[in-house]
């Protein structure tokens, strides 16, 4: 019985360690303007990705560079520009 408790505590400690060491968002900030905040409010992640793509995919006004990581979760790395003083 003691072995089960020790194992449980060790697993929970490992999970907590991983969560505490998780990196913050690594990408650049996106403007906290109406256009970008409305994209975040999209009903699904797929819709959110489409909203980003309107401007940031090839042919858009602000396309991401070819060197950009090929991911489909923009908000996994990018966060809104913090308010001054935050």
NORJOLIN-V460428 format. One record per pair of residues at least 12 apart in sequence whose C-alpha atoms are under 7 Angstrom apart, sorted by the first residue. I is the first residue (numbers start at 0). GAP is how many residues later the second one is. Records with the same first field share a line. If there is no record, write none. Layout:
# NORJOLIN-V460428
I = GAP  GAP
This chain:
# NORJOLIN-V460428
24 = 51  52  53  54
25 = 51  52
26 = 50  51
27 = 50
28 = 49  50  51  52
29 = 48  49  50  51
30 = 49  50
31 = 48  49
38 = 12  13
48 = 23  24  25
